Amino acid sequence: MKKFCLLIELAEKLGIFLAISLVRLAPIPPAIPQLVWVRALPRSDLKNLKKLSFFGFFRILILLFISSSCVFATELKGGVSFNTDSAREYLQDGQTDSVDISGPYSFQNSSNVQKMVYSYNNDGVVIGITVQYKNESNKAYIYGKNNNLMYVDKYDKSVNIYPHRGYRYNLDGKLILSSLTVSKKEQFRFSPDGKLIAHSINGVIYDENGKIIGTGK
């Protein structure tokens, strides 16, 4: 409570100082010095000025607090940003070069399937299916056109949480690709040795020098 009173007293003094400074800047008759004009104010006016300046300054403090809170809220909503170097470093921190592969080696649509996405060639022919099974939100299985398993993607968290890291392994359990999905609209892909394969933003694909190399979904 004592600290609060000291803060109020400080705010009051600062408010009076600001008010007098503003009065000094206000246009006055040239024949009357500014300090004389301030001293010439009736005592009741000075009392009101003191009261108004305090509440005015207190309102400024509240507005500053609210605006700073809004800035922090915006930053939290904005999420994490990455460049090529920081994305590469972040992926390599969680990278495992080989794993044991297990799971459905042949795809059959069943009630155990949570989600599946088809891949097509330029002629509209299905060339692969990416499948997520129930209770495996951190893993995806990639099947070829003959419904046989080709790759397994393992994620450090649910694919519905951003950003998340993904590591693709072949059937021998060897790492062949890593990816950092920053958001629904941005993703980095690297080779196992850390070379950038693609950086896609809003469907536009860039190389490591920022040159557009293609488009895609």
Buried (B, 14 or more C-beta within 10 A) or exposed (E): EEEEEEEEEEBBBBBBEBBBEEBEEEEBEEEEEEEEBBEEEEEEEBEEBBEEBBEEBBEBEEEEEEEEEEEEEEEEEEEEEBEBEEBBEBBBEEBEEEEEBEEBEEBEEEEEBEEBEEBEEEEEEEEBBBBBBEEBBBBBBBBBEEBEBBBBBBBBEEBEEBBBBBBBBBEEBEBEBBBBBBEEEBBBBBEBEEEBBBBBEEEEBBBBEEEEEEEEE
